[in-house]
């Protein structure tokens, strides 16, 4: 008579869920975590963030930064174009060709934030992309720092490409010693991971009590 192996079945289910978590995060994550390590820099300078369309008018898109760390006193932040400060962060729109946040910071530590992208769907092959760019400047506000892109002085950028669905993100980092980016799992992904861990725990308890 066949005897079900509940422990093995549950372990397989947990593994399937874990694989689903990885696939879901890679396919649907629209929030990224950006970290800048300024340990190699001294004194003070400026953080420059931009979210600009390749051309105007473009399909509407936004970039919202939150969970700010290392930004210092925001009372002197300079906002240009379609950039609005909200509770705990800032919202960039791409309705003008130049949308910029310029903030004085102290070097020597880490600066980080989450950036969430959203926008209208556009299935056209000619859909215009928008780029979120990150740069650091010296105390004079004009000298670009790090191993920056000589074309636009950026240390890294994230491009939002409109599609018929949720849109596609792609990152380009020119200075890996300073800039880094990683995906932030969505709440549904955390729920799947929690369910998988719970199944692993149940399987272990069944094995120990057998």
C-alpha positions as CSV (number, residue, x, y, z in Angstrom):
1,X,0.0,0.0,0.0
2,X,1.3,3.4,-1.0
3,X,2.2,5.6,2.1
4,X,2.4,9.4,1.4
5,X,5.6,11.0,2.3
6,X,4.3,14.2,3.8
7,X,7.7,15.5,4.7
8,X,9.0,15.1,1.2
9,X,5.9,16.6,-0.3
10,X,6.0,19.6,1.9
11,X,9.7,20.1,1.2
12,X,9.0,20.0,-2.6
13,X,6.2,22.5,-2.1
14,X,8.4,24.9,-0.2
15,X,11.1,24.6,-2.9
16,X,8.5,25.4,-5.5
17,X,7.4,28.5,-3.6
18,X,11.0,29.7,-3.1
19,X,11.5,29.4,-6.9
20,X,8.3,31.3,-7.4
21,X,9.5,34.0,-5.2
22,X,12.7,34.4,-7.2
23,X,10.8,34.4,-10.5
24,X,8.2,36.9,-9.3
25,X,10.8,39.3,-8.0
26,X,12.7,39.2,-11.2
27,X,9.6,39.7,-13.4
28,X,7.5,42.2,-11.4
29,X,9.7,44.3,-9.1
30,X,9.2,48.0,-9.7
31,X,10.9,49.2,-6.5
32,X,14.7,49.3,-6.3
33,X,17.1,50.0,-3.5
34,X,19.9,52.4,-4.3
35,X,23.0,52.7,-2.1
36,X,26.0,55.0,-2.4
37,X,29.1,54.3,-0.4
38,X,31.0,57.7,-0.1
39,X,33.7,56.3,2.2
40,X,36.3,57.2,-0.5
41,X,35.2,60.8,-0.6
42,X,36.0,63.5,2.0
43,X,34.3,66.5,3.5
44,X,31.0,67.6,1.9
45,X,29.4,67.8,-1.5
46,X,26.2,67.3,-3.3
47,X,23.8,64.5,-4.4
48,X,22.1,65.1,-7.7
49,X,19.0,63.0,-8.7
50,X,17.2,63.4,-12.0
51,X,14.3,61.8,-13.7
52,X,14.0,63.0,-17.3
53,X,12.3,61.7,-20.5
54,X,14.4,61.1,-23.6
55,X,12.1,63.4,-25.4
56,X,8.9,65.3,-24.7
57,X,6.0,64.7,-24.6
58,X,6.5,61.2,-23.2
59,X,4.0,58.7,-21.7
60,X,3.6,59.7,-18.1
61,X,5.9,58.1,-15.6
62,X,7.0,58.8,-12.1
63,X,9.8,57.9,-9.7
64,X,9.2,58.1,-6.0
65,X,12.1,58.0,-3.6
66,X,11.5,56.9,0.0
67,X,13.3,55.5,3.1
68,X,16.0,58.2,2.8
69,X,19.2,57.6,4.7
70,X,22.2,59.9,4.8
71,X,20.5,62.8,3.1
72,X,21.1,65.2,6.1
73,X,19.0,68.3,6.6
74,X,16.5,68.7,3.7
75,X,15.7,72.3,4.4
76,X,18.1,73.4,1.7
77,X,17.2,71.0,-1.0
78,X,16.8,72.5,-4.4
79,X,14.1,71.1,-6.6
80,X,13.7,71.9,-10.3
81,X,11.0,70.9,-12.7
82,X,8.4,68.3,-11.8
83,X,9.7,67.3,-8.4
84,X,7.5,67.4,-5.3
85,X,8.4,66.7,-1.6
86,X,6.0,64.5,0.2
87,X,6.0,62.8,3.6
88,X,9.3,60.9,3.9
89,X,10.5,61.4,0.3
90,X,10.1,63.0,-3.1
91,X,8.1,62.3,-6.3
92,X,9.6,63.0,-9.7
93,X,7.4,63.3,-12.8
94,X,8.6,63.2,-16.4
95,X,6.2,65.9,-17.7
96,X,9.1,68.4,-18.3
97,X,12.5,67.7,-19.9
98,X,14.5,68.5,-16.7
99,X,13.4,67.3,-13.3
100,X,16.1,67.5,-10.6
101,X,16.8,67.2,-6.9
102,X,20.1,68.8,-5.6
103,X,21.0,68.1,-2.0
104,X,24.0,68.9,0.1
105,X,25.4,65.9,2.0
106,X,28.3,64.9,4.2
107,X,30.7,62.3,2.6
108,X,32.3,59.4,4.4
109,X,29.3,57.2,5.0
110,X,26.5,55.6,3.0
111,X,23.5,57.3,1.3
112,X,20.6,55.2,0.4
113,X,17.0,55.2,-0.7
114,X,14.3,53.2,-2.4
115,X,13.0,54.3,-5.7
116,X,9.6,53.2,-7.0
117,X,8.7,53.5,-10.7
118,X,5.2,53.7,-12.2
119,X,3.6,55.0,-15.3
120,X,1.0,54.7,-18.0
121,X,1.2,51.7,-20.3
122,X,2.3,52.3,-23.9
123,X,2.6,49.4,-26.4
124,X,4.0,51.5,-29.1
125,X,7.5,50.4,-30.4
126,X,8.3,54.1,-30.4
127,X,7.4,54.6,-26.7
128,X,9.7,57.1,-25.1
129,X,11.7,56.0,-22.1
130,X,12.6,58.0,-19.0
131,X,15.9,57.8,-17.1
132,X,16.5,58.2,-13.3
133,X,20.1,59.4,-12.9
134,X,22.4,59.6,-9.8
135,X,25.5,61.8,-9.5
136,X,27.8,63.2,-6.9
137,X,29.5,66.6,-7.0
138,X,32.2,68.3,-5.0
139,X,31.7,71.2,-2.6
140,X,31.7,73.6,-5.6
141,X,28.6,71.9,-6.9
142,X,30.1,71.4,-10.4
143,X,33.0,69.0,-10.1
144,X,31.7,65.4,-10.8
145,X,33.0,62.8,-8.4
146,X,33.8,59.1,-8.8
147,X,34.2,57.0,-12.0
148,X,31.3,58.8,-13.7
149,X,29.9,58.6,-17.2
150,X,31.8,61.3,-19.2
151,X,28.7,62.0,-21.2
152,X,26.4,63.0,-18.3
153,X,28.5,62.8,-15.1
154,X,26.3,60.0,-13.7
155,X,27.5,57.2,-11.4
156,X,24.5,55.1,-12.2
157,X,21.1,55.3,-14.0
158,X,17.9,53.4,-14.1
159,X,15.8,53.5,-17.3
160,X,12.0,53.1,-17.3
161,X,10.7,51.7,-20.6
162,X,7.0,51.9,-21.0
163,X,5.3,48.7,-22.3
164,X,1.8,47.3,-22.7
165,X,2.1,46.0,-19.1
166,X,4.0,47.2,-16.0
167,X,7.0,48.7,-17.8
168,X,10.6,47.5,-17.9
169,X,13.5,48.7,-15.7
170,X,17.1,48.4,-16.6
171,X,20.1,49.7,-14.6
172,X,23.5,50.9,-15.7
173,X,26.3,51.4,-13.1
174,X,29.5,53.1,-14.1
175,X,31.1,53.2,-10.6
176,X,30.5,49.9,-8.8
177,X,32.8,51.0,-5.9
178,X,30.3,53.8,-5.0
179,X,27.0,52.9,-6.5
180,X,24.9,49.8,-6.1
181,X,21.3,48.8,-6.8
182,X,19.1,45.8,-5.7
183,X,15.5,44.8,-6.1
184,X,13.0,45.4,-3.2
185,X,10.5,42.4,-3.0
186,X,6.9,43.3,-3.2
187,X,4.5,42.5,-0.2
188,X,3.1,39.5,-2.2
189,X,6.7,38.2,-2.6
190,X,7.3,38.4,1.2
191,X,4.0,36.6,1.7
192,X,5.1,33.7,-0.6
193,X,8.4,33.5,1.1
194,X,6.7,33.3,4.5
195,X,4.4,30.6,3.3
196,X,7.4,28.6,2.1
197,X,9.2,28.9,5.4
198,X,6.1,27.8,7.2
199,X,5.9,24.7,5.1
200,X,9.5,23.9,5.8
201,X,8.8,24.2,9.5
202,X,5.8,21.9,9.3
203,X,7.8,19.3,7.4
204,X,10.6,19.4,10.0
205,X,8.2,19.0,12.9
206,X,6.5,16.0,11.1
207,X,9.9,14.4,10.6
208,X,10.9,14.8,14.2
209,X,7.6,13.4,15.5
210,X,7.6,10.4,13.1
